[in-house]
């Protein structure tokens, strides 16, 4: 089992897909890293040699921000937005969408406006009227 940036990479998946289990590495990034290291993206993770695994580990951990470092950076950015009091910062504070999505229908539960359907909690009457 290959371990990169504190994440165990699944053995039975293609390397191209397995690298996306690391926070901050998507499909495009994994393809670019594999192309730079000239590793076949279709090879399974369990079939990687130790040399290839070490090259991958070094390339990802040194050239890219991943896992804890990236999470910390994002948290700092959101904290900065809250402190300067900009619109996006206030939306983050309230727990609402900050990228312009509509809130009338899609974020009802976040706003505390939970609507139930008409007959959702009703008990059926025993006798007909």
trRosetta pair geometry for C-beta under 8 A, 3 or more apart (Angstrom, degrees):
i j d omega theta_ij theta_ji phi_ij phi_ji
1 8 5.4 -5 166 -157 123 105
1 9 7.1 165 -175 58 71 65
1 11 6.0 -79 -100 -61 70 106
2 8 7.6 131 78 -157 46 54
2 9 4.5 -19 77 46 97 120
2 11 7.8 137 9 -93 84 68
2 18 7.9 77 60 141 122 138
2 45 5.7 -123 16 -179 124 109
2 48 6.4 17 -63 59 141 141
2 53 4.9 -141 -123 -138 118 120
2 56 7.5 17 178 77 142 137
2 57 7.8 -144 -178 -62 102 103
3 6 7.2 9 177 -119 100 12
3 7 6.9 164 -154 76 64 35
3 8 5.5 -32 -99 -95 81 58
3 9 7.1 -164 -89 2 26 83
3 57 7.9 38 92 -106 56 122
4 7 6.1 -28 70 59 66 87
4 9 6.0 35 15 -39 104 119
4 19 7.5 -19 65 -125 154 77
4 22 6.1 -55 98 -78 107 137
4 56 6.3 -67 -96 124 140 101
4 57 5.0 -145 -115 -107 88 73
4 60 5.6 43 176 65 126 145
4 61 7.1 -144 -171 -47 81 99
5 22 5.5 76 57 -142 132 124
5 57 7.8 -178 -31 -146 66 72
5 60 6.1 -93 -34 121 119 117
5 61 5.5 178 -78 -90 87 89
5 66 4.8 -30 -149 101 164 129
5 67 4.8 175 155 -10 115 133
6 67 5.8 114 51 -154 116 167
6 68 7.4 38 33 -16 153 109
7 21 5.9 177 157 118 134 98
7 22 5.1 -178 44 -98 152 75
7 23 7.7 161 -61 1 145 77
7 67 6.8 -161 -33 -83 111 126
9 18 4.6 71 -177 161 103 114
9 19 7.0 -5 -125 -82 127 45
9 21 6.1 156 -121 53 62 131
9 22 7.7 -26 -86 -45 94 96
9 45 5.3 -160 125 -145 113 150
10 13 4.7 56 92 8 116 113
10 18 5.3 -140 54 -124 80 101
10 21 6.6 130 -5 -40 94 156
10 45 6.4 134 95 26 50 151
11 44 7.1 38 161 160 60 104
11 45 5.1 -132 -137 81 35 109
11 46 4.1 49 -172 -59 99 102
12 44 6.3 -26 -147 -157 34 123
12 45 7.4 -45 -6 38 15 99
12 46 6.8 11 -75 -12 48 121
13 17 4.8 -102 165 86 119 113
13 18 4.4 150 86 -66 112 92
13 44 7.0 142 82 -142 20 76
13 45 6.2 30 63 -10 67 114
14 17 4.9 77 64 16 87 101
14 18 6.6 -162 88 -12 38 93
14 41 6.5 47 163 154 117 67
14 42 5.7 -51 -136 -143 124 35
14 43 7.0 111 -147 68 73 31
14 44 6.3 -72 -97 -96 43 50
14 45 7.7 121 171 -33 11 77
15 18 5.5 -57 -134 40 31 113
15 19 6.3 38 165 -28 65 102
15 30 7.6 -176 134 177 72 116
15 34 6.5 128 111 -100 119 131
15 39 6.6 -65 100 132 161 124
15 40 7.8 107 32 92 130 58
15 41 6.1 -130 69 -147 95 46
15 43 5.6 16 -10 74 118 81
15 44 7.3 139 -38 -172 76 11
15 45 5.5 134 -88 -81 70 69
15 48 6.6 100 -88 -66 127 120
15 56 7.7 -115 -167 -105 124 152
16 19 6.7 -57 -161 23 19 108
16 20 8.0 19 143 -21 51 102
16 27 7.2 40 164 -147 92 76
16 30 5.4 127 -156 125 53 122
16 31 6.2 36 -141 -81 106 72
16 34 6.3 -55 -90 -15 79 160
16 41 3.8 46 -58 -171 120 104
16 42 7.3 -1 -5 -67 122 37
17 20 5.9 -52 -167 20 43 115
17 27 7.7 -5 -102 -108 55 90
17 30 7.7 150 -63 110 14 163
18 21 6.1 -33 -175 3 49 114
18 45 4.7 44 -25 -60 176 130
19 22 6.1 -37 -179 15 58 112
19 25 5.3 -87 150 136 90 139
19 29 7.7 -136 129 99 123 89
19 30 3.7 147 81 -119 132 122
19 33 7.1 -166 -169 59 163 136
19 34 7.7 -150 -11 -46 154 107
19 56 7.6 -123 -98 -169 119 124
19 60 7.4 -156 -152 -90 112 143
20 25 5.9 -139 -109 108 40 86
20 26 6.0 34 -124 -145 99 31
20 27 5.9 -3 -81 -67 131 61
20 30 5.8 -78 -55 -26 76 144
22 25 4.3 35 76 25 105 122
22 60 6.8 29 112 178 172 144
22 66 5.4 -6 158 -167 114 135
22 67 6.6 -67 -169 -52 85 93
23 66 6.2 133 80 -172 66 75
23 67 5.1 109 55 -92 106 47
23 70 6.3 -166 123 68 100 131
23 71 6.8 16 130 -51 148 102
24 29 7.9 -43 138 63 62 172
24 64 6.4 155 134 151 117 112
24 65 6.0 -119 -162 103 151 65
24 66 3.9 -161 66 -118 134 63
24 67 6.6 -95 11 -22 123 41
24 70 4.3 168 -80 -24 135 171
25 29 4.9 -129 -148 91 66 131
25 30 5.6 83 165 -60 107 89
25 33 7.8 -26 -144 -5 120 143
25 60 6.6 -19 -80 -142 140 120
25 64 6.8 78 -82 129 91 158
25 66 6.0 2 -33 -111 96 124
26 29 5.2 96 49 14 66 102
26 30 7.0 -129 100 -5 32 92
27 30 5.9 -58 -146 38 28 108
27 31 6.3 29 157 -19 65 108
28 31 5.8 -56 -149 36 29 111
28 32 6.4 28 154 -19 64 108
29 32 5.7 -56 -148 36 32 111
29 33 6.3 30 156 -18 67 106
29 64 6.7 83 -169 -114 133 152
30 33 5.8 -53 -145 37 32 110
30 34 6.3 29 157 -16 65 108
30 41 7.7 106 133 -130 96 110
31 34 5.9 -58 -146 40 28 109
31 35 6.2 29 155 -20 64 108
31 41 6.4 3 -118 -98 71 147
32 35 5.8 -56 -147 36 29 111
32 36 6.4 30 155 -20 64 106
33 36 5.8 -55 -149 35 30 112
33 37 6.4 10 158 -2 65 111
33 56 7.0 82 146 -136 123 75
33 59 5.4 136 -156 128 106 132
33 60 6.3 22 -135 -74 157 83
33 63 7.9 165 -108 69 103 134
33 64 7.8 -59 -77 -23 127 136
34 37 6.1 -66 -143 49 29 99
34 39 4.8 -94 -152 67 81 94
34 40 7.7 -55 177 92 119 9
34 41 4.9 97 127 -80 161 87
35 38 7.3 24 -173 -78 33 43
36 59 6.9 156 89 -148 125 143
37 52 7.4 115 148 -147 130 77
37 55 5.2 133 -145 139 132 126
37 56 6.7 -104 13 -78 176 65
37 59 6.0 -99 -59 -41 124 160
39 43 7.0 -92 169 33 90 130
39 48 7.7 13 -157 -121 133 102
39 52 5.6 112 -109 -154 126 117
39 55 7.6 165 -49 88 126 129
39 56 7.1 -14 -9 -70 164 106
40 43 4.6 93 84 -23 103 105
43 47 5.2 -121 -180 83 99 120
43 48 6.6 116 124 -72 125 70
44 47 4.7 85 63 6 84 107
44 48 7.9 -124 99 -25 51 76
45 48 5.9 -29 -165 -7 43 115
48 52 4.7 -128 -167 88 93 122
48 53 4.9 110 128 -60 127 89
48 56 7.5 -35 -160 -3 150 141
49 52 4.8 95 53 8 79 102
49 53 7.0 -144 93 -5 40 88
50 53 5.6 -55 -145 38 32 112
50 54 6.3 32 156 -19 66 106
51 54 5.9 -57 -150 37 28 109
51 55 6.5 30 151 -20 63 106
52 55 5.6 -53 -148 35 33 113
52 56 6.4 34 153 -19 65 105
53 56 5.7 -53 -150 36 31 113
53 57 6.3 34 152 -22 64 106
54 57 5.5 -50 -145 34 33 115
54 58 6.3 30 157 -16 65 106
55 58 6.0 -58 -149 38 28 108
55 59 6.1 26 156 -19 65 111
56 59 5.9 -60 -144 38 27 109
56 60 6.2 15 164 -10 65 111
57 60 6.4 -65 -147 40 22 101
57 61 6.0 5 167 -5 63 118
58 61 6.3 -66 -135 45 22 100
58 62 5.7 -2 176 0 64 122
59 62 6.7 -69 -133 45 15 96
59 63 5.7 -21 -177 15 57 123
59 64 8.0 36 140 1 64 102
60 63 7.0 -65 -118 48 14 88
60 64 5.5 -42 -160 41 55 118
60 66 6.3 7 164 -13 97 152
61 64 7.7 -38 -76 54 8 77
61 66 7.1 -85 -104 39 49 121
65 69 5.1 -121 -157 108 87 113
65 70 4.5 129 137 -76 97 88
65 73 6.4 6 171 1 150 150
66 69 6.8 50 58 49 36 102
66 70 5.6 -15 -133 -14 13 126
67 70 6.3 107 50 27 23 101
67 71 6.8 -41 157 -6 37 107
68 71 5.7 -56 -142 38 30 111
68 72 6.1 31 159 -21 66 108
69 72 5.8 -56 -150 35 27 112
69 73 6.5 29 152 -21 62 107
70 73 5.6 -52 -148 34 33 114
70 74 6.4 32 155 -17 65 104
71 74 5.9 -56 -149 37 30 110
71 75 6.3 31 153 -19 64 108
72 75 5.7 -55 -147 37 30 113
72 76 6.4 33 153 -21 64 105
73 76 5.7 -54 -151 34 30 113
73 77 6.6 32 152 -21 63 104
74 77 5.7 -52 -151 33 33 113
74 78 6.5 30 153 -16 65 104
75 78 5.9 -55 -149 37 32 109
75 79 6.3 35 152 -21 65 108
76 79 5.6 -55 -147 37 31 114
76 80 6.4 35 153 -22 65 103
77 80 5.7 -51 -151 32 31 113
77 81 6.7 32 151 -19 63 103
78 81 5.6 -51 -152 34 35 113
78 82 6.6 36 150 -19 65 103
78 89 7.6 142 -173 -118 56 70
78 92 5.4 -180 -163 -159 103 160
79 82 5.7 -54 -151 35 33 112
79 83 6.4 32 152 -20 66 107
80 83 5.7 -56 -147 35 31 111
80 84 6.5 17 162 -9 67 107
80 89 7.9 -111 104 -95 45 122
81 84 6.5 -62 -145 41 27 99
81 86 5.6 -77 -160 50 78 109
81 88 5.1 -62 -169 96 138 100
81 89 3.5 -170 141 -78 78 91
81 92 6.2 89 95 12 124 142
82 85 7.6 27 172 -73 34 40
82 89 4.2 175 -83 -166 34 105
82 90 7.7 127 -124 -66 63 37
82 92 6.0 -96 -71 79 98 121
82 93 5.6 118 -126 -62 107 103
83 89 7.2 -115 25 -148 38 150
84 89 6.4 164 60 -26 73 158
85 89 6.0 -122 -122 78 11 138
85 90 6.8 36 -162 -53 57 99
86 89 4.7 97 54 6 71 107
86 90 7.3 -142 95 -5 36 86
87 90 6.0 -57 -150 36 31 106
87 91 6.5 31 153 -19 65 106
87 98 7.9 143 125 -152 78 87
88 91 5.6 -55 -150 36 34 113
88 92 6.5 37 151 -21 66 103
88 98 4.6 72 -145 -172 77 122
89 92 5.6 -52 -152 33 33 112
89 93 6.5 35 150 -21 65 103
90 93 5.4 -48 -148 33 37 115
90 94 6.4 27 156 -11 67 107
91 94 6.0 -60 -146 44 31 103
91 96 4.9 -93 -158 74 80 93
91 97 6.7 -47 179 95 127 31
91 98 3.9 148 98 -97 136 82
92 95 7.6 32 -179 -74 31 33
92 98 5.8 4 -55 -65 75 141
95 110 5.6 -155 125 -169 103 109
96 103 6.3 -12 -158 -102 114 140
96 107 6.4 101 -140 140 74 160
96 110 6.3 141 -99 129 59 135
96 111 7.4 46 -98 -75 103 86
97 100 7.3 -81 129 46 113 22
97 101 4.0 -57 149 46 165 109
97 103 6.5 -163 27 -76 109 95
97 106 7.9 27 -30 94 142 118
97 107 6.1 -144 -18 -54 104 149
101 106 6.4 -72 154 70 118 143
101 107 7.4 107 106 -30 117 120
102 105 6.5 24 116 33 117 84
102 106 6.0 101 84 14 82 112
103 106 6.8 -89 -120 57 31 80
103 107 4.7 -45 -137 46 78 115
103 110 8.0 -88 -145 69 103 118
103 111 6.6 102 173 -49 113 134
105 108 6.9 -33 -170 -40 28 106
107 110 4.3 -35 178 35 95 122
107 111 5.9 93 120 -20 88 98
108 111 5.9 -68 -152 42 31 104
108 113 4.8 -92 -161 82 84 89
108 114 6.3 124 136 -94 106 41
108 115 6.5 -62 180 7 153 91
109 112 7.6 50 -173 -72 32 21
109 113 7.8 -106 -73 60 24 53
109 114 5.7 47 -105 -88 71 92
116 120 4.4 -113 170 41 110 148
116 121 6.6 23 145 -18 156 103
117 120 4.6 115 58 -47 82 106
119 122 4.8 -60 -157 22 71 127
125 128 7.8 128 103 -87 113 30
125 129 7.5 0 117 -28 155 101
